[in-house]
Amino acid sequence: MQVELRLGGLMKLNGHDVPVGQTIAILDAVANDRSVRAAAERLGVSYRSAWGRVLILEKAFGRPLVRKTKGHGSVLTDFGEEVRQALQAPFRELEEPLAAQERRLQTRLASLPIAKSERLQIAASHDPLLIETVKDRIGIDVVITGTEQAIDRLLSGASDAAGCHFGPEAADGDSAVPARLRNPGLLVHPLFRREQGLIVAAGNPLGIRSVEDIARTGARFVNRQRGSGTRGWFDRLLAGADLAASRIVGYEVEEFTHQAIGAMIASGAADVGLGVRAVADAFRLCFVPLGTETYYLATRADLGSAVLEQLIDDLGSRARGAPGYAAVPPRAGPIPASARARGRPAYQGRD
């Protein structure tokens, strides 16, 4: 058991409810990193959403708190720095007594006979088929995050499983599983295959067929957040084309799901993004395929869960009939005892 107490609080200013902790996180990120994007990462929101919160704060205080500087990110105004210091003061004074209460609470709770939750905790990179399959399912809690963050949560013990993907498959039909999942204490189950490509407006009016075309046409791109598998794939495409990120208009504009990418393009707020075919079909957009990848679910090797087994089976079945998806074909490799009867392969932490 691990206990973490955090101070929150709410300010009411000019008819606005202003969360104190969120405000400090935004102001600290700008002060220390000169970046609203850093604030977005701390809060787990998109870059656009973080700027929206800055604007709400400025409306509540009635004065500018953050100022953009050309070529140098963003900085706090003098007033913004005064607000930051004023909010930090009581938090600093309460740090020591709060830590003491945290230790006392953890000790007391550890002595209680608290039953361990049987719910399956999954941290997963966003996928429409996965979300539809687990929706309203009893016994599963899902946190949507990037591939790298999902693996972090699995390795730290914060989640039982990590949904992850690593880009297009190689010539041998497999995706490269990263070294930190090559662990005998883990199983990596291939769930399904899916197409990724460029999502563009219906009819592809700009004639975009590649990342080179995005740069050439000046098309407005909408990106995925840092740490996501799709973002990593796009960065590799840029490197392969010898293109700097600065050549892509909107490279810094981030969204956290494939649906958000599709919605941006469907609304006319962006021209192109990298995402799955299923979203392009759902929004009636044009899709330029760039490759196929395998989506995996990594778990502890000792995790015995009937809920997990059922989820893996259901995802494989659904993938067979879903546009842009396919079931994982049988292949040689270690098979855990729980899967052997059905012939489902699983990567077992070895080459």
Backbone torsions as a table, in degrees:
resi	resn	phi	psi	omega
1	MET	NA	137.6	177.7
2	GLN	-132.4	128.0	-178.2
3	VAL	-110.4	134.0	176.2
4	GLU	-135.2	113.0	178.3
5	LEU	-96.0	132.8	179.2
6	ARG	-127.1	143.1	176.1
7	LEU	-82.7	140.1	178.2
8	GLY	-119.9	-113.3	179.1
9	GLY	104.9	157.3	-178.0
10	LEU	-139.6	132.5	174.6
11	MET	-107.5	141.5	175.1
12	LYS	-109.9	111.3	-176.1
13	LEU	-131.0	121.2	175.9
14	ASN	49.6	43.1	177.2
15	GLY	81.2	4.4	-179.6
16	HIS	-110.0	138.9	170.8
17	ASP	-89.6	115.8	-174.8
18	VAL	-111.7	110.8	177.5
19	PRO	-67.2	125.8	-174.8
20	VAL	-67.5	-48.5	-177.6
21	GLY	-60.3	-43.0	179.2
22	GLN	-63.8	-39.9	179.9
23	THR	-63.7	-43.9	178.8
24	ILE	-62.5	-42.2	-179.8
25	ALA	-59.4	-43.3	-179.7
26	ILE	-66.7	-48.3	-177.0
27	LEU	-67.1	-37.6	177.9
28	ASP	-63.6	-43.1	-178.3
29	ALA	-63.0	-42.1	179.5
30	VAL	-68.1	-41.3	-178.6
31	ALA	-66.3	-42.7	-174.0
32	ASN	-88.5	-34.8	-174.9
33	ASP	-110.6	-5.5	-176.5
34	ARG	51.9	46.0	-172.4
35	SER	-155.2	124.4	171.6
36	VAL	-73.6	-27.0	177.3
37	ARG	-62.6	-38.2	177.2
38	ALA	-63.3	-37.1	176.2
39	ALA	-63.6	-40.4	179.1
40	ALA	-60.3	-42.5	-179.2
41	GLU	-66.2	-38.5	179.1
42	ARG	-65.4	-36.7	-176.9
43	LEU	-89.3	-9.8	-179.1
44	GLY	70.4	35.1	179.1
45	VAL	-125.7	172.7	178.7
46	SER	-75.3	162.0	177.6
47	TYR	-57.9	-43.6	-179.8
48	ARG	-63.0	-41.3	179.4
49	SER	-64.9	-38.3	178.9
50	ALA	-62.6	-42.4	177.1
51	TRP	-64.4	-35.2	176.8
52	GLY	-61.4	-38.2	179.1
53	ARG	-70.4	-34.8	175.5
54	VAL	-61.6	-43.5	-179.3
55	LEU	-64.3	-37.3	176.8
56	ILE	-64.7	-41.5	177.8
57	LEU	-61.4	-43.9	-178.6
58	GLU	-65.8	-34.2	177.0
59	LYS	-68.2	-38.4	179.8
60	ALA	-66.8	-41.7	-178.9
61	PHE	-82.7	-18.8	178.6
62	GLY	78.0	10.2	179.8
63	ARG	-147.5	154.6	178.3
64	PRO	-65.4	137.7	176.8
65	LEU	-109.3	-29.4	-175.4
66	VAL	-129.0	140.3	179.1
67	ARG	-127.8	128.6	174.6
68	LYS	-73.8	140.9	175.6
69	THR	-121.2	128.2	-174.0
70	LYS	-60.2	119.1	177.4
71	GLY	78.2	-0.8	-176.3
72	HIS	-132.5	26.3	177.3
73	GLY	74.2	-137.4	-176.8
74	SER	-132.8	151.8	178.3
75	VAL	-134.2	160.6	174.2
76	LEU	-78.1	143.8	169.8
77	THR	-73.2	169.6	177.2
78	ASP	-58.5	-39.7	178.7
79	PHE	-66.8	-40.3	178.2
80	GLY	-60.4	-39.8	178.1
81	GLU	-66.5	-38.2	177.6
82	GLU	-63.2	-41.4	178.3
83	VAL	-63.4	-44.0	-179.8
84	ARG	-58.4	-48.6	-178.5
85	GLN	-65.2	-37.8	179.4
86	ALA	-64.3	-39.8	-179.4
87	LEU	-73.8	-33.0	-177.6
88	GLN	-71.6	-31.4	-172.6
89	ALA	-54.4	-54.3	-179.5
90	PRO	-65.6	-30.7	178.9
91	PHE	-66.0	-41.4	179.0
92	ARG	-62.8	-40.8	-178.4
93	GLU	-67.7	-26.4	-177.4
94	LEU	-95.0	-3.2	-176.3
95	GLU	-59.0	-49.2	-175.5
96	GLU	-67.3	-49.1	178.5
97	PRO	-64.9	-31.8	178.6
98	LEU	-66.7	-40.9	178.3
99	ALA	-62.8	-38.1	178.8
100	ALA	-65.4	-43.1	178.1
101	GLN	-65.6	-33.8	178.2
102	GLU	-62.3	-45.7	179.4
103	ARG	-64.3	-42.4	179.9
104	ARG	-62.9	-42.9	-178.8
105	LEU	-65.7	-40.8	-179.9
106	GLN	-64.2	-42.0	179.1
107	THR	-63.2	-42.4	-177.9
108	ARG	-68.5	-44.0	-179.4
109	LEU	-67.2	-33.4	-179.4
110	ALA	-63.9	-23.6	-179.2
111	SER	-86.0	-6.9	-178.7
112	LEU	-90.2	147.7	179.6
113	PRO	-79.8	72.0	-177.8
114	ILE	-86.5	124.8	-179.9
115	ALA	-72.6	138.4	178.5
116	LYS	-72.4	135.6	179.3
117	SER	-64.3	136.2	177.6
118	GLU	-94.1	2.1	-180.0
119	ARG	-72.7	140.6	179.6
120	LEU	-82.3	121.9	-178.9
121	GLN	-98.6	115.1	-178.0
122	ILE	-118.3	128.8	168.3
123	ALA	-105.6	127.5	-170.0
124	ALA	-143.6	141.2	167.7
125	SER	-64.8	143.1	-172.1
126	HIS	-64.0	134.7	171.9
127	ASP	-149.5	129.8	-177.2
128	PRO	-61.1	-40.0	-179.4
129	LEU	-66.3	-41.6	178.5
130	LEU	-62.5	-46.5	-178.1
131	ILE	-62.1	-43.0	-179.9
132	GLU	-65.1	-35.3	-177.5
133	THR	-72.5	-37.0	-177.1
134	VAL	-90.5	-7.6	-176.8
135	LYS	-57.8	127.1	177.4
136	ASP	62.4	15.0	180.0
137	ARG	-82.2	130.8	-179.1
138	ILE	-72.0	135.0	173.2
139	GLY	95.5	5.8	-178.9
140	ILE	-132.6	130.9	170.9
141	ASP	-115.8	130.4	-177.4
142	VAL	-120.6	131.3	171.5
143	VAL	-111.1	123.5	179.4
144	ILE	-87.2	126.5	-179.4
145	THR	-154.0	-176.8	176.8
146	GLY	-77.3	163.8	179.3
147	THR	-55.2	-48.1	-177.5
148	GLU	-63.0	-41.7	179.5
149	GLN	-68.0	-34.9	177.9
150	ALA	-63.0	-43.4	178.3
151	ILE	-65.7	-39.6	176.5
152	ASP	-56.0	-45.3	-178.0
153	ARG	-66.2	-37.7	177.4
154	LEU	-64.4	-48.4	-175.9
155	LEU	-67.9	-27.8	179.5
156	SER	-84.0	-10.0	-178.4
157	GLY	89.8	2.7	-179.8
158	ALA	-74.4	-21.3	177.9
159	SER	-133.9	155.0	176.9
160	ASP	-83.0	-24.9	-175.2
161	ALA	-149.1	154.7	179.2
162	ALA	-128.7	121.2	173.6
163	GLY	-86.5	123.9	-170.9
164	CYS	-150.4	158.5	177.4
165	HIS	-150.0	158.0	-167.7
166	PHE	-135.8	20.8	174.3
167	GLY	100.1	-174.4	-171.3
168	PRO	-64.5	150.5	-178.5
169	GLU	-74.2	150.3	179.0
170	ALA	-79.3	-178.5	-177.1
171	ALA	-61.4	-27.2	-179.4
172	ASP	-83.9	5.1	175.8
173	GLY	83.6	14.1	-178.5
174	ASP	-122.7	155.9	174.3
175	SER	-98.1	151.8	-177.8
176	ALA	-78.7	116.0	175.9
177	VAL	-83.3	127.7	-175.0
178	PRO	-66.5	158.6	-174.0
179	ALA	-59.1	-35.1	-174.5
180	ARG	-74.2	-8.1	171.2
181	LEU	-96.9	-5.2	177.6
182	ARG	-84.6	74.1	-171.2
183	ASN	-134.3	126.8	-178.6
184	PRO	-61.5	-14.1	177.9
185	GLY	-86.9	2.4	-177.3
186	LEU	-123.5	154.0	167.5
187	LEU	-119.3	139.9	177.9
188	VAL	-120.8	105.2	-175.4
189	HIS	-90.5	121.5	172.3
190	PRO	-74.2	119.3	-174.0
191	LEU	-89.6	-49.9	-177.5
192	PHE	-164.8	168.4	173.3
193	ARG	-107.1	150.6	179.4
194	ARG	-146.2	150.6	177.1
195	GLU	-87.0	135.9	169.3
196	GLN	-121.1	151.5	179.8
197	GLY	-173.1	-169.5	-179.9
198	LEU	-86.4	124.5	176.0
199	ILE	-95.7	122.7	-177.7
200	VAL	-133.1	171.4	-178.6
201	ALA	-61.4	155.8	179.5
202	ALA	-53.7	132.2	-179.2
203	GLY	83.7	-6.2	179.8
204	ASN	47.7	62.1	-173.6
205	PRO	-61.3	-25.3	-179.7
206	LEU	-91.3	-1.8	178.2
207	GLY	64.7	38.5	-176.4
208	ILE	-82.7	124.5	179.3
209	ARG	-126.7	-7.6	-174.9
210	SER	-160.1	171.7	177.1
211	VAL	-67.1	-29.6	176.1
212	GLU	-61.5	-36.7	179.1
213	ASP	-67.9	-33.2	177.8
214	ILE	-61.1	-46.5	179.2
215	ALA	-67.6	-42.3	-175.9
216	ARG	-63.9	-41.5	-175.9
217	THR	-86.7	-13.1	-175.6
218	GLY	70.7	24.1	-179.6
219	ALA	-61.1	145.2	179.9
220	ARG	-80.1	114.0	-176.1
221	PHE	-95.5	145.2	171.0
222	VAL	-120.3	125.9	-170.1
223	ASN	-100.8	166.4	168.2
224	ARG	-92.2	165.9	-175.3
225	GLN	-72.3	157.9	177.4
226	ARG	-60.0	141.5	180.0
227	GLY	91.5	-9.0	178.3
228	SER	-83.6	150.5	179.2
229	GLY	-64.5	-35.3	179.8
230	THR	-68.0	-38.9	176.3
231	ARG	-61.9	-42.7	178.9
232	GLY	-62.9	-39.2	177.8
233	TRP	-62.4	-45.7	-179.1
234	PHE	-63.7	-39.8	178.5
235	ASP	-63.1	-36.2	177.2
236	ARG	-68.9	-35.6	175.8
237	LEU	-63.0	-41.7	177.7
238	LEU	-62.5	-44.4	-179.6
239	ALA	-62.8	-40.2	179.3
240	GLY	-65.8	-28.3	178.5
241	ALA	-93.0	2.3	-178.6
242	ASP	57.4	43.9	179.5
243	LEU	-113.3	133.7	174.6
244	ALA	-79.7	148.1	179.0
245	ALA	-58.0	-30.1	-179.6
246	SER	-64.5	-15.6	178.0
247	ARG	-79.5	-11.8	-176.6
248	ILE	-100.1	114.1	178.4
249	VAL	-67.8	122.0	179.6
250	GLY	90.1	8.6	179.9
251	TYR	-54.3	-32.9	-176.9
252	GLU	-82.3	-7.0	178.9
253	VAL	-80.5	119.1	-171.4
254	GLU	-119.3	142.8	170.6
255	GLU	-131.6	159.7	-170.6
256	PHE	-103.2	-4.9	-179.9
257	THR	-140.0	160.8	175.4
258	HIS	-65.7	-37.0	178.9
259	GLN	-61.7	-37.8	179.3
260	ALA	-65.3	-36.9	175.6
261	ILE	-61.0	-49.1	179.8
262	GLY	-60.7	-41.3	-179.2
263	ALA	-64.2	-39.9	178.4
264	MET	-60.6	-43.7	-177.4
265	ILE	-73.0	-41.2	179.9
266	ALA	-63.5	-32.4	-179.1
267	SER	-81.9	-9.1	-177.8
268	GLY	87.2	4.3	179.8
269	ALA	-77.8	-16.0	177.0
270	ALA	-147.9	161.9	-178.1
271	ASP	-102.9	-26.9	-172.7
272	VAL	-158.2	149.0	174.4
273	GLY	-157.1	162.9	177.4
274	LEU	-95.6	127.8	-178.3
275	GLY	-167.0	-173.9	-176.2
276	VAL	-87.4	151.8	-179.4
277	ARG	-58.5	-36.8	-176.5
278	ALA	-55.6	-37.4	-179.9
279	VAL	-72.8	-40.9	176.7
280	ALA	-58.7	-42.7	178.8
281	ASP	-64.5	-42.1	-177.5
282	ALA	-63.2	-35.3	-179.1
283	PHE	-96.0	5.6	-179.1
284	ARG	57.2	45.4	179.4
285	LEU	-107.2	168.4	178.2
286	CYS	-85.9	146.3	-176.6
287	PHE	-128.5	127.7	177.6
288	VAL	-109.8	101.9	-175.2
289	PRO	-64.5	138.2	177.5
290	LEU	-119.8	-15.5	179.5
291	GLY	164.4	173.2	179.1
292	THR	-119.6	141.5	179.0
293	GLU	-133.8	161.9	175.1
294	THR	-99.4	135.3	174.5
295	TYR	-100.0	127.8	-174.2
296	TYR	-112.1	158.1	168.1
297	LEU	-123.6	111.3	179.6
298	ALA	-93.6	135.8	-179.6
299	THR	-138.7	166.8	169.5
300	ARG	-64.9	144.3	-179.1
301	ALA	-65.9	-26.5	-177.3
302	ASP	-94.4	10.0	-178.9
303	LEU	-78.6	109.8	175.8
304	GLY	-103.3	111.7	-174.4
305	SER	-146.4	117.3	176.2
306	ALA	-65.3	-33.2	178.4
307	VAL	-63.0	-42.1	178.1
308	LEU	-63.5	-45.9	-179.5
309	GLU	-58.7	-43.4	-179.7
310	GLN	-65.9	-39.8	179.9
311	LEU	-62.6	-45.3	-179.8
312	ILE	-61.6	-42.5	178.5
313	ASP	-62.8	-45.7	-177.1
314	ASP	-64.6	-39.3	179.9
315	LEU	-66.0	-40.1	177.3
316	GLY	-62.4	-40.5	179.8
317	SER	-67.5	-44.6	-178.5
318	ARG	-65.9	-34.3	-177.7
319	ALA	-63.5	-27.7	-177.5
320	ARG	-65.4	-28.1	-176.7
321	GLY	-115.8	6.8	-176.1
322	ALA	-95.5	133.5	178.1
323	PRO	-58.6	132.3	178.7
324	GLY	84.3	2.0	-179.1
325	TYR	-124.9	162.8	174.0
326	ALA	-154.0	151.7	175.7
327	ALA	-70.0	152.4	177.2
328	VAL	-73.9	123.4	-179.4
329	PRO	-69.4	152.1	177.4
330	PRO	-60.1	143.1	177.1
331	ARG	-148.7	160.1	179.2
332	ALA	-69.2	149.1	177.0
333	GLY	151.6	167.7	-179.0
334	PRO	-60.7	140.9	178.2
335	ILE	-126.5	123.7	179.3
336	PRO	-66.9	154.3	-175.6
337	ALA	-55.8	-37.4	-177.1
338	SER	-66.9	-22.1	-177.0
339	ALA	-105.1	-11.9	-169.7
340	ARG	-61.7	-35.6	-176.7
341	ALA	-63.8	-29.8	-178.6
342	ARG	-98.4	-4.0	178.7
343	GLY	72.3	23.2	-178.9
344	ARG	-86.6	123.4	-179.2
345	PRO	-77.5	154.7	174.9
346	ALA	-147.9	135.0	176.3
347	TYR	-72.5	127.7	-173.2
348	GLN	-110.7	37.3	173.2
349	GLY	74.9	21.5	176.7
350	ARG	-132.5	158.4	174.3
351	ASP	-71.7	NA	NA
